[in-house]
Amino acid sequence: MSGAAEVWVWLSRNREGALSVNVNELLYEARSLCRRFGADLTALGDREPTTAEMELLGRWGVGAVRIVGRALPLHPLCEDGRSPLAELAGAEPPRVFLMADDAFGKVVAPLWAADTGARFVPSVSGITADASDEPKIVAARSTHGEQFESLVTLDGSRPIVVTLIPGAVGEGAEPPGALARNPRVQVRGAAPVRSVDAPIIHPPDPESLDLADAERIVAFGRGGFTPQAVSLVARLAELLGAAVAGSRPAADEGWIPFSRQIGLTGAIVRPKLYVTVGISGAPYHMAGVKDPETLIAINSDPEAPIFGSADLGIVGDLYRVLPELIARLERGEPLAGAAAAETGAAAKAP
């Protein structure tokens, strides 16, 4: 292994400045690595933790907290393509550096790896070490629409930085009940970062937004392969501030670009709202739809499999259902009420 004797964890924070909910997951994985390596666990952050936060870190066995020179924005603006954390690595980078697979980690982790010569493994669902005399790092990553899991095995000849998918560890990431260590705070410098005091956040354009990042999606399938149906779908998406997508047949037959296809051979999405129009819900399509908060299905076939996954199902002809739904939304009715009140269509709960 590398001569470094530390495992680092970046203390992610939310917009309110509190520790992110996934910090416990990072600390859970890091603590496990430290036990296998006999390494020290160090937390890194952009501000000194509160008393309660220090207690939490101590329960996880954190021995030191290193603070960078200034608060960093959630979307850091890096000068000259360098990581804001480049200076922290110094001559003694850690064995493993864990960051959340969030907006900050997706930008900073690969830059830090490039600055330090570390290996970078993005979007992992777990990380551990094998039981050999010279333990190797083993990181798990989902593949094939999260139907399978691949294992990435790396030796310790170079430092490793990984980003952990939020929610990967889940409820198992609970801190030990007793205080394991009393962390000490160390202040270290960081590479210059251009600060943004009051950023103006513009909503993304649904038409150009990557489907994997879309919070709202309206997708259509074989039941909507006419110019009129596509126009209705586009209008519904516009009213909802949603991206337009489709099934594999929609892409194969030229109704949408292949980049807007959802499914096993297309995009994998995790939207808050997923509305389907004329999509049956075949397994190869649903493999691309991961845990939407709300799924509304519109289909003329009452036996369509999609209804088994839907929070609200509307059985009816899309040429009648969509215009009525669009009219209600144009009058300012909320989506839930407009969909549930859709007259003449049978609402089908899962």
PASERO-557296 format. One record per residue (C-alpha): x, y, z; residue number from 1. Coordinates in Angstrom, 3 decimals, padded with zeros to 6 digits, m for minus. Layout:
// PASERO-557296
<atom xx="X" yy="Y" zz="Z" seq="NUM"/>
...
//
This chain:
// PASERO-557296
<atom xx="000.000" yy="000.000" zz="000.000" seq="1"/>
<atom xx="000.856" yy="003.656" zz="m000.222" seq="2"/>
<atom xx="002.848" yy="005.012" zz="002.665" seq="3"/>
<atom xx="m000.003" yy="007.347" zz="003.630" seq="4"/>
<atom xx="m001.800" yy="006.315" zz="006.799" seq="5"/>
<atom xx="m005.070" yy="008.219" zz="006.525" seq="6"/>
<atom xx="m008.517" yy="007.889" zz="005.029" seq="7"/>
<atom xx="m010.147" yy="011.221" zz="004.236" seq="8"/>
<atom xx="m013.821" yy="012.148" zz="004.115" seq="9"/>
<atom xx="m015.139" yy="015.433" zz="002.748" seq="10"/>
<atom xx="m017.864" yy="016.909" zz="004.969" seq="11"/>
<atom xx="m020.563" yy="017.730" zz="002.425" seq="12"/>
<atom xx="m023.018" yy="020.460" zz="003.369" seq="13"/>
<atom xx="m026.418" yy="021.513" zz="002.086" seq="14"/>
<atom xx="m027.553" yy="024.983" zz="001.059" seq="15"/>
<atom xx="m028.426" yy="025.819" zz="004.660" seq="16"/>
<atom xx="m024.876" yy="025.023" zz="005.785" seq="17"/>
<atom xx="m025.739" yy="021.875" zz="007.751" seq="18"/>
<atom xx="m023.972" yy="018.576" zz="007.174" seq="19"/>
<atom xx="m025.563" yy="016.662" zz="004.307" seq="20"/>
<atom xx="m027.633" yy="013.633" zz="005.191" seq="21"/>
<atom xx="m025.202" yy="011.372" zz="003.328" seq="22"/>
<atom xx="m022.180" yy="012.309" zz="005.481" seq="23"/>
<atom xx="m022.961" yy="009.369" zz="007.765" seq="24"/>
<atom xx="m022.730" yy="007.050" zz="004.762" seq="25"/>
<atom xx="m019.293" yy="008.410" zz="003.871" seq="26"/>
<atom xx="m018.105" yy="008.017" zz="007.454" seq="27"/>
<atom xx="m019.517" yy="004.489" zz="007.638" seq="28"/>
<atom xx="m017.515" yy="003.364" zz="004.607" seq="29"/>
<atom xx="m014.411" yy="005.275" zz="005.700" seq="30"/>
<atom xx="m014.492" yy="003.805" zz="009.213" seq="31"/>
<atom xx="m014.639" yy="000.306" zz="007.757" seq="32"/>
<atom xx="m011.583" yy="001.009" zz="005.586" seq="33"/>
<atom xx="m009.659" yy="002.418" zz="008.544" seq="34"/>
<atom xx="m010.293" yy="m000.741" zz="010.527" seq="35"/>
<atom xx="m008.952" yy="m002.891" zz="007.717" seq="36"/>
<atom xx="m005.878" yy="m000.716" zz="007.147" seq="37"/>
<atom xx="m005.202" yy="000.364" zz="010.715" seq="38"/>
<atom xx="m005.379" yy="003.899" zz="009.306" seq="39"/>
<atom xx="m006.459" yy="007.193" zz="010.862" seq="40"/>
<atom xx="m009.770" yy="008.735" zz="009.847" seq="41"/>
<atom xx="m009.606" yy="012.437" zz="008.990" seq="42"/>
<atom xx="m012.499" yy="014.687" zz="008.028" seq="43"/>
<atom xx="m012.041" yy="017.657" zz="005.709" seq="44"/>
<atom xx="m014.358" yy="020.633" zz="005.513" seq="45"/>
<atom xx="m014.644" yy="024.274" zz="004.609" seq="46"/>
<atom xx="m015.737" yy="025.465" zz="008.052" seq="47"/>
<atom xx="m015.182" yy="024.461" zz="011.659" seq="48"/>
<atom xx="m017.814" yy="021.942" zz="012.796" seq="49"/>
<atom xx="m020.274" yy="022.840" zz="015.531" seq="50"/>
<atom xx="m020.093" yy="021.169" zz="018.914" seq="51"/>
<atom xx="m022.809" yy="018.708" zz="017.923" seq="52"/>
<atom xx="m021.039" yy="017.955" zz="014.650" seq="53"/>
<atom xx="m017.752" yy="017.355" zz="016.448" seq="54"/>
<atom xx="m019.523" yy="014.899" zz="018.728" seq="55"/>
<atom xx="m020.919" yy="013.072" zz="015.703" seq="56"/>
<atom xx="m017.481" yy="012.909" zz="014.085" seq="57"/>
<atom xx="m015.976" yy="011.651" zz="017.324" seq="58"/>
<atom xx="m018.518" yy="008.832" zz="017.510" seq="59"/>
<atom xx="m017.403" yy="007.737" zz="014.053" seq="60"/>
<atom xx="m013.777" yy="007.668" zz="015.201" seq="61"/>
<atom xx="m012.589" yy="010.782" zz="013.378" seq="62"/>
<atom xx="m009.229" yy="011.799" zz="014.838" seq="63"/>
<atom xx="m008.732" yy="015.143" zz="013.091" seq="64"/>
<atom xx="m010.673" yy="017.721" zz="011.150" seq="65"/>
<atom xx="m008.802" yy="019.760" zz="008.543" seq="66"/>
<atom xx="m010.368" yy="023.055" zz="007.554" seq="67"/>
<atom xx="m009.642" yy="024.772" zz="004.260" seq="68"/>
<atom xx="m008.999" yy="028.485" zz="004.227" seq="69"/>
<atom xx="m012.446" yy="029.678" zz="003.188" seq="70"/>
<atom xx="m015.999" yy="028.490" zz="002.608" seq="71"/>
<atom xx="m016.429" yy="026.812" zz="m000.760" seq="72"/>
<atom xx="m019.577" yy="027.134" zz="m002.883" seq="73"/>
<atom xx="m021.637" yy="024.036" zz="m003.623" seq="74"/>
<atom xx="m020.721" yy="024.535" zz="m007.283" seq="75"/>
<atom xx="m017.059" yy="025.628" zz="m006.968" seq="76"/>
<atom xx="m015.500" yy="027.840" zz="m009.596" seq="77"/>
<atom xx="m011.998" yy="026.469" zz="m010.016" seq="78"/>
<atom xx="m009.179" yy="028.626" zz="m011.292" seq="79"/>
<atom xx="m007.036" yy="027.198" zz="m014.122" seq="80"/>
<atom xx="m008.764" yy="023.813" zz="m013.912" seq="81"/>
<atom xx="m007.244" yy="023.028" zz="m010.500" seq="82"/>
<atom xx="m009.124" yy="021.488" zz="m007.608" seq="83"/>
<atom xx="m009.868" yy="023.831" zz="m004.675" seq="84"/>
<atom xx="m008.464" yy="021.070" zz="m002.470" seq="85"/>
<atom xx="m005.211" yy="020.558" zz="m004.366" seq="86"/>
<atom xx="m003.072" yy="022.219" zz="m001.714" seq="87"/>
<atom xx="m004.455" yy="019.981" zz="001.018" seq="88"/>
<atom xx="m002.945" yy="016.897" zz="m000.562" seq="89"/>
<atom xx="000.569" yy="018.226" zz="m000.184" seq="90"/>
<atom xx="003.295" yy="015.613" zz="m000.221" seq="91"/>
<atom xx="001.290" yy="013.094" zz="001.794" seq="92"/>
<atom xx="m002.085" yy="012.346" zz="000.199" seq="93"/>
<atom xx="m004.327" yy="009.768" zz="001.889" seq="94"/>
<atom xx="m004.788" yy="006.159" zz="000.941" seq="95"/>
<atom xx="m008.428" yy="006.828" zz="000.105" seq="96"/>
<atom xx="m010.415" yy="010.052" zz="m000.188" seq="97"/>
<atom xx="m014.206" yy="009.676" zz="m000.049" seq="98"/>
<atom xx="m016.567" yy="012.357" zz="m001.336" seq="99"/>
<atom xx="m020.295" yy="012.394" zz="m001.992" seq="100"/>
<atom xx="m021.414" yy="011.931" zz="m005.587" seq="101"/>
<atom xx="m023.107" yy="015.339" zz="m005.475" seq="102"/>
<atom xx="m022.600" yy="018.595" zz="m007.373" seq="103"/>
<atom xx="m019.475" yy="019.424" zz="m005.351" seq="104"/>
<atom xx="m017.914" yy="015.965" zz="m005.485" seq="105"/>
<atom xx="m018.526" yy="015.492" zz="m009.194" seq="106"/>
<atom xx="m016.481" yy="018.626" zz="m009.897" seq="107"/>
<atom xx="m013.800" yy="018.522" zz="m007.216" seq="108"/>
<atom xx="m012.996" yy="014.786" zz="m007.011" seq="109"/>
<atom xx="m011.725" yy="014.324" zz="m010.592" seq="110"/>
<atom xx="m009.787" yy="017.598" zz="m010.423" seq="111"/>
<atom xx="m008.169" yy="016.557" zz="m007.153" seq="112"/>
<atom xx="m007.235" yy="013.205" zz="m008.714" seq="113"/>
<atom xx="m005.686" yy="014.972" zz="m011.694" seq="114"/>
<atom xx="m003.706" yy="017.330" zz="m009.441" seq="115"/>
<atom xx="m002.329" yy="014.563" zz="m007.229" seq="116"/>
<atom xx="m002.006" yy="011.633" zz="m009.634" seq="117"/>
<atom xx="m004.649" yy="009.702" zz="m007.717" seq="118"/>
<atom xx="m006.930" yy="007.104" zz="m009.251" seq="119"/>
<atom xx="m010.543" yy="008.230" zz="m009.574" seq="120"/>
<atom xx="m013.551" yy="005.901" zz="m009.289" seq="121"/>
<atom xx="m016.860" yy="007.788" zz="m009.687" seq="122"/>
<atom xx="m020.378" yy="006.918" zz="m008.559" seq="123"/>
<atom xx="m019.668" yy="003.897" zz="m006.379" seq="124"/>
<atom xx="m022.307" yy="002.125" zz="m004.300" seq="125"/>
<atom xx="m019.793" yy="000.787" zz="m001.795" seq="126"/>
<atom xx="m016.077" yy="000.496" zz="m001.064" seq="127"/>
<atom xx="m014.074" yy="m001.964" zz="001.002" seq="128"/>
<atom xx="m010.721" yy="m003.762" zz="001.052" seq="129"/>
<atom xx="m009.959" yy="m007.427" zz="000.480" seq="130"/>
<atom xx="m008.324" yy="m009.700" zz="003.049" seq="131"/>
<atom xx="m004.940" yy="m010.143" zz="001.378" seq="132"/>
<atom xx="m001.628" yy="m009.381" zz="003.085" seq="133"/>
<atom xx="m001.414" yy="m006.241" zz="000.969" seq="134"/>
<atom xx="m005.084" yy="m005.181" zz="000.988" seq="135"/>
<atom xx="m006.522" yy="m003.926" zz="m002.278" seq="136"/>
<atom xx="m009.365" yy="m001.464" zz="m002.568" seq="137"/>
<atom xx="m012.573" yy="m002.938" zz="m003.992" seq="138"/>
<atom xx="m015.233" yy="m000.483" zz="m005.201" seq="139"/>
<atom xx="m018.692" yy="m001.516" zz="m006.408" seq="140"/>
<atom xx="m020.390" yy="000.235" zz="m009.334" seq="141"/>
<atom xx="m023.804" yy="m000.494" zz="m010.862" seq="142"/>
<atom xx="m024.015" yy="m001.453" zz="m014.542" seq="143"/>
<atom xx="m026.644" yy="m002.443" zz="m017.129" seq="144"/>
<atom xx="m029.414" yy="m000.306" zz="m015.731" seq="145"/>
<atom xx="m028.444" yy="m001.254" zz="m012.175" seq="146"/>
<atom xx="m029.311" yy="m004.869" zz="m012.922" seq="147"/>
<atom xx="m025.737" yy="m005.924" zz="m012.175" seq="148"/>
<atom xx="m022.823" yy="m004.753" zz="m010.085" seq="149"/>
<atom xx="m019.220" yy="m004.559" zz="m011.242" seq="150"/>
<atom xx="m016.247" yy="m004.616" zz="m008.879" seq="151"/>
<atom xx="m013.247" yy="m002.360" zz="m009.464" seq="152"/>
<atom xx="m010.108" yy="m003.640" zz="m007.716" seq="153"/>
<atom xx="m007.142" yy="m001.319" zz="m007.225" seq="154"/>
<atom xx="m003.810" yy="m001.781" zz="m005.484" seq="155"/>
<atom xx="m002.379" yy="000.821" zz="m003.149" seq="156"/>
<atom xx="000.425" yy="002.079" zz="m005.355" seq="157"/>
<atom xx="m001.366" yy="005.416" zz="m005.728" seq="158"/>
<atom xx="m003.980" yy="007.299" zz="m003.696" seq="159"/>
<atom xx="m007.597" yy="006.651" zz="m004.619" seq="160"/>
<atom xx="m010.494" yy="009.109" zz="m004.652" seq="161"/>
<atom xx="m014.069" yy="007.868" zz="m004.968" seq="162"/>
<atom xx="m017.497" yy="009.492" zz="m005.005" seq="163"/>
<atom xx="m020.221" yy="007.590" zz="m003.139" seq="164"/>
<atom xx="m023.787" yy="007.659" zz="m004.473" seq="165"/>
<atom xx="m026.134" yy="009.200" zz="m001.860" seq="166"/>
<atom xx="m028.408" yy="006.548" zz="m000.400" seq="167"/>
<atom xx="m026.089" yy="003.673" zz="m001.305" seq="168"/>
<atom xx="m025.491" yy="002.624" zz="002.307" seq="169"/>
<atom xx="m028.925" yy="003.666" zz="003.564" seq="170"/>
<atom xx="m030.197" yy="003.031" zz="007.066" seq="171"/>
<atom xx="m027.147" yy="000.996" zz="008.047" seq="172"/>
<atom xx="m025.082" yy="004.178" zz="008.293" seq="173"/>
<atom xx="m025.787" yy="004.943" zz="011.937" seq="174"/>
<atom xx="m022.952" yy="006.285" zz="014.124" seq="175"/>
<atom xx="m021.763" yy="004.238" zz="017.097" seq="176"/>
<atom xx="m023.445" yy="005.193" zz="020.334" seq="177"/>
<atom xx="m020.289" yy="005.981" zz="022.329" seq="178"/>
<atom xx="m017.711" yy="008.679" zz="021.653" seq="179"/>
<atom xx="m014.765" yy="006.916" zz="020.050" seq="180"/>
<atom xx="m012.346" yy="009.839" zz="019.757" seq="181"/>
<atom xx="m012.162" yy="013.533" zz="020.469" seq="182"/>
<atom xx="m011.262" yy="015.111" zz="017.107" seq="183"/>
<atom xx="m008.741" yy="017.914" zz="016.953" seq="184"/>
<atom xx="m009.176" yy="020.734" zz="014.475" seq="185"/>
<atom xx="m006.352" yy="021.632" zz="012.097" seq="186"/>
<atom xx="m006.527" yy="024.607" zz="009.754" seq="187"/>
<atom xx="m004.841" yy="024.155" zz="006.399" seq="188"/>
<atom xx="m004.792" yy="026.339" zz="003.314" seq="189"/>
<atom xx="m006.547" yy="025.627" zz="000.057" seq="190"/>
<atom xx="m006.081" yy="026.557" zz="m003.562" seq="191"/>
<atom xx="m007.667" yy="029.897" zz="m004.527" seq="192"/>
<atom xx="m011.372" yy="029.710" zz="m005.201" seq="193"/>
<atom xx="m013.429" yy="032.537" zz="m006.616" seq="194"/>
<atom xx="m016.274" yy="032.946" zz="m004.141" seq="195"/>
<atom xx="m019.876" yy="033.638" zz="m005.100" seq="196"/>
<atom xx="m021.687" yy="035.559" zz="m002.360" seq="197"/>
<atom xx="m025.200" yy="035.504" zz="m003.778" seq="198"/>
<atom xx="m025.447" yy="033.189" zz="m006.750" seq="199"/>
<atom xx="m028.398" yy="033.549" zz="m009.068" seq="200"/>
<atom xx="m029.782" yy="030.120" zz="m009.817" seq="201"/>
<atom xx="m031.610" yy="029.821" zz="m013.133" seq="202"/>
<atom xx="m033.805" yy="026.769" zz="m013.731" seq="203"/>
<atom xx="m032.325" yy="024.512" zz="m016.411" seq="204"/>
<atom xx="m033.824" yy="024.344" zz="m019.888" seq="205"/>
<atom xx="m035.755" yy="021.028" zz="m019.970" seq="206"/>
<atom xx="m035.065" yy="020.666" zz="m023.699" seq="207"/>
<atom xx="m031.296" yy="020.671" zz="m023.286" seq="208"/>
<atom xx="m031.049" yy="019.182" zz="m019.788" seq="209"/>
<atom xx="m029.446" yy="015.762" zz="m019.566" seq="210"/>
<atom xx="m032.203" yy="013.269" zz="m018.776" seq="211"/>
<atom xx="m030.192" yy="011.854" zz="m015.878" seq="212"/>
<atom xx="m030.420" yy="015.286" zz="m014.201" seq="213"/>
<atom xx="m034.090" yy="015.989" zz="m014.985" seq="214"/>
<atom xx="m036.440" yy="016.182" zz="m012.006" seq="215"/>
<atom xx="m039.557" yy="016.060" zz="m014.190" seq="216"/>
<atom xx="m040.001" yy="013.939" zz="m017.307" seq="217"/>
<atom xx="m042.903" yy="013.267" zz="m019.668" seq="218"/>
<atom xx="m042.183" yy="010.169" zz="m021.741" seq="219"/>
<atom xx="m044.221" yy="008.649" zz="m024.539" seq="220"/>
<atom xx="m044.213" yy="005.298" zz="m026.264" seq="221"/>
<atom xx="m045.760" yy="003.439" zz="m029.145" seq="222"/>
<atom xx="m049.230" yy="004.692" zz="m028.248" seq="223"/>
<atom xx="m048.211" yy="008.240" zz="m029.127" seq="224"/>
<atom xx="m046.586" yy="007.911" zz="m032.536" seq="225"/>
<atom xx="m048.472" yy="010.652" zz="m034.376" seq="226"/>
<atom xx="m047.640" yy="014.342" zz="m034.863" seq="227"/>
<atom xx="m050.747" yy="015.305" zz="m032.869" seq="228"/>
<atom xx="m049.808" yy="013.082" zz="m029.929" seq="229"/>
<atom xx="m046.225" yy="014.341" zz="m029.888" seq="230"/>
<atom xx="m047.522" yy="017.930" zz="m029.904" seq="231"/>
<atom xx="m049.785" yy="017.187" zz="m026.923" seq="232"/>
<atom xx="m046.918" yy="015.532" zz="m025.046" seq="233"/>
<atom xx="m044.682" yy="018.553" zz="m025.716" seq="234"/>
<atom xx="m047.336" yy="020.957" zz="m024.435" seq="235"/>
<atom xx="m047.901" yy="018.887" zz="m021.291" seq="236"/>
<atom xx="m044.154" yy="018.843" zz="m020.646" seq="237"/>
<atom xx="m043.948" yy="022.608" zz="m021.186" seq="238"/>
<atom xx="m046.664" yy="023.249" zz="m018.585" seq="239"/>
<atom xx="m044.939" yy="020.952" zz="m016.100" seq="240"/>
<atom xx="m041.433" yy="022.311" zz="m016.756" seq="241"/>
<atom xx="m040.481" yy="018.770" zz="m017.734" seq="242"/>
<atom xx="m038.127" yy="017.183" zz="m020.220" seq="243"/>
<atom xx="m039.597" yy="015.153" zz="m023.074" seq="244"/>
<atom xx="m038.343" yy="011.597" zz="m023.458" seq="245"/>
<atom xx="m039.512" yy="008.304" zz="m024.872" seq="246"/>
<atom xx="m039.219" yy="004.562" zz="m025.034" seq="247"/>
<atom xx="m036.842" yy="002.609" zz="m027.253" seq="248"/>
<atom xx="m039.433" yy="002.252" zz="m030.063" seq="249"/>
<atom xx="m039.879" yy="006.037" zz="m030.014" seq="250"/>
<atom xx="m036.154" yy="006.434" zz="m030.649" seq="251"/>
<atom xx="m035.909" yy="003.567" zz="m033.119" seq="252"/>
<atom xx="m038.715" yy="005.017" zz="m035.240" seq="253"/>
<atom xx="m037.315" yy="008.547" zz="m035.164" seq="254"/>
<atom xx="m039.827" yy="010.309" zz="m032.937" seq="255"/>
<atom xx="m037.115" yy="011.340" zz="m030.445" seq="256"/>
<atom xx="m033.307" yy="011.488" zz="m030.582" seq="257"/>
<atom xx="m031.530" yy="008.468" zz="m029.144" seq="258"/>
<atom xx="m030.219" yy="010.754" zz="m026.387" seq="259"/>
<atom xx="m033.812" yy="011.124" zz="m025.118" seq="260"/>
<atom xx="m034.452" yy="007.377" zz="m024.887" seq="261"/>
<atom xx="m035.092" yy="005.912" zz="m021.435" seq="262"/>
<atom xx="m034.519" yy="002.243" zz="m020.660" seq="263"/>
<atom xx="m031.975" yy="m000.513" zz="m020.399" seq="264"/>
<atom xx="m030.141" yy="000.652" zz="m023.540" seq="265"/>
<atom xx="m030.849" yy="004.348" zz="m022.953" seq="266"/>
<atom xx="m030.756" yy="006.828" zz="m020.105" seq="267"/>
<atom xx="m031.181" yy="005.835" zz="m016.459" seq="268"/>
<atom xx="m033.332" yy="008.435" zz="m014.687" seq="269"/>
<atom xx="m034.376" yy="009.199" zz="m011.108" seq="270"/>
<atom xx="m036.976" yy="011.952" zz="m011.530" seq="271"/>
<atom xx="m039.249" yy="013.368" zz="m008.883" seq="272"/>
<atom xx="m042.111" yy="013.234" zz="m011.398" seq="273"/>
<atom xx="m042.413" yy="010.729" zz="m014.245" seq="274"/>
<atom xx="m045.447" yy="010.912" zz="m016.542" seq="275"/>
<atom xx="m045.831" yy="008.220" zz="m019.183" seq="276"/>
<atom xx="m048.109" yy="008.424" zz="m022.207" seq="277"/>
<atom xx="m048.742" yy="005.278" zz="m024.234" seq="278"/>
<atom xx="m045.906" yy="003.323" zz="m022.582" seq="279"/>
<atom xx="m046.770" yy="m000.242" zz="m021.647" seq="280"/>
<atom xx="m044.136" yy="m000.561" zz="m018.922" seq="281"/>
<atom xx="m042.037" yy="m003.381" zz="m020.348" seq="282"/>
<atom xx="m039.092" yy="m004.480" zz="m018.151" seq="283"/>
<atom xx="m036.437" yy="m003.087" zz="m020.514" seq="284"/>
<atom xx="m038.036" yy="000.373" zz="m020.198" seq="285"/>
<atom xx="m038.666" yy="000.265" zz="m016.459" seq="286"/>
<atom xx="m035.028" yy="m000.754" zz="m015.893" seq="287"/>
<atom xx="m034.205" yy="002.850" zz="m016.749" seq="288"/>
<atom xx="m036.664" yy="004.387" zz="m014.271" seq="289"/>
<atom xx="m035.308" yy="004.332" zz="m010.735" seq="290"/>
<atom xx="m037.599" yy="005.171" zz="m007.814" seq="291"/>
<atom xx="m039.507" yy="008.228" zz="m009.084" seq="292"/>
<atom xx="m041.277" yy="010.045" zz="m006.270" seq="293"/>
<atom xx="m044.455" yy="010.149" zz="m008.364" seq="294"/>
<atom xx="m045.290" yy="008.110" zz="m011.460" seq="295"/>
<atom xx="m048.435" yy="008.968" zz="m013.430" seq="296"/>
<atom xx="m049.339" yy="006.556" zz="m016.223" seq="297"/>
<atom xx="m051.741" yy="007.276" zz="m019.093" seq="298"/>
<atom xx="m052.616" yy="004.284" zz="m021.258" seq="299"/>
<atom xx="m055.667" yy="002.985" zz="m023.089" seq="300"/>
<atom xx="m054.954" yy="m000.611" zz="m022.028" seq="301"/>
<atom xx="m056.213" yy="m001.239" zz="m018.475" seq="302"/>
<atom xx="m053.935" yy="m004.301" zz="m018.237" seq="303"/>
<atom xx="m050.725" yy="m002.442" zz="m019.152" seq="304"/>
<atom xx="m047.898" yy="m003.426" zz="m016.758" seq="305"/>
<atom xx="m047.062" yy="000.258" zz="m016.190" seq="306"/>
<atom xx="m050.083" yy="000.547" zz="m013.895" seq="307"/>
<atom xx="m048.412" yy="m001.818" zz="m011.443" seq="308"/>
<atom xx="m045.707" yy="000.797" zz="m010.855" seq="309"/>
<atom xx="m047.898" yy="003.904" zz="m011.067" seq="310"/>
<atom xx="m048.949" yy="006.118" zz="m008.177" seq="311"/>
<atom xx="m051.835" yy="007.265" zz="m010.348" seq="312"/>
<atom xx="m053.048" yy="005.494" zz="m013.461" seq="313"/>
<atom xx="m055.413" yy="006.979" zz="m016.021" seq="314"/>
<atom xx="m057.039" yy="004.529" zz="m018.405" seq="315"/>
<atom xx="m058.200" yy="006.363" zz="m021.508" seq="316"/>
<atom xx="m057.546" yy="007.600" zz="m025.020" seq="317"/>
<atom xx="m054.598" yy="010.021" zz="m024.923" seq="318"/>
<atom xx="m056.302" yy="012.246" zz="m027.521" seq="319"/>
<atom xx="m059.040" yy="012.905" zz="m024.991" seq="320"/>
<atom xx="m057.120" yy="012.638" zz="m021.729" seq="321"/>
<atom xx="m054.203" yy="014.928" zz="m022.634" seq="322"/>
<atom xx="m056.244" yy="017.893" zz="m023.929" seq="323"/>
<atom xx="m058.386" yy="017.827" zz="m020.773" seq="324"/>
<atom xx="m055.334" yy="017.539" zz="m018.532" seq="325"/>
<atom xx="m053.591" yy="020.353" zz="m020.415" seq="326"/>
<atom xx="m056.674" yy="022.573" zz="m020.128" seq="327"/>
<atom xx="m056.822" yy="022.050" zz="m016.363" seq="328"/>
<atom xx="m053.137" yy="022.882" zz="m015.983" seq="329"/>
<atom xx="m053.559" yy="026.007" zz="m018.119" seq="330"/>
<atom xx="m056.298" yy="027.100" zz="m015.706" seq="331"/>
<atom xx="m053.777" yy="026.848" zz="m012.893" seq="332"/>
<atom xx="m054.934" yy="023.603" zz="m011.302" seq="333"/>
<atom xx="m052.174" yy="021.576" zz="m009.616" seq="334"/>
<atom xx="m051.127" yy="018.427" zz="m011.416" seq="335"/>
<atom xx="m052.304" yy="016.028" zz="m008.712" seq="336"/>
<atom xx="m055.781" yy="017.515" zz="m008.644" seq="337"/>
<atom xx="m055.994" yy="017.836" zz="m012.420" seq="338"/>
<atom xx="m054.971" yy="014.218" zz="m012.971" seq="339"/>
<atom xx="m057.186" yy="012.792" zz="m010.225" seq="340"/>
<atom xx="m060.171" yy="014.841" zz="m011.382" seq="341"/>
<atom xx="m059.780" yy="013.877" zz="m015.038" seq="342"/>
<atom xx="m063.355" yy="013.088" zz="m016.028" seq="343"/>
<atom xx="m064.314" yy="009.998" zz="m017.982" seq="344"/>
<atom xx="m061.013" yy="008.253" zz="m017.261" seq="345"/>
<atom xx="m060.702" yy="005.546" zz="m014.676" seq="346"/>
<atom xx="m058.068" yy="006.296" zz="m012.101" seq="347"/>
<atom xx="m056.263" yy="003.109" zz="m011.193" seq="348"/>
<atom xx="m054.161" yy="002.939" zz="m008.019" seq="349"/>
<atom xx="m051.322" yy="000.425" zz="m007.785" seq="350"/>
//
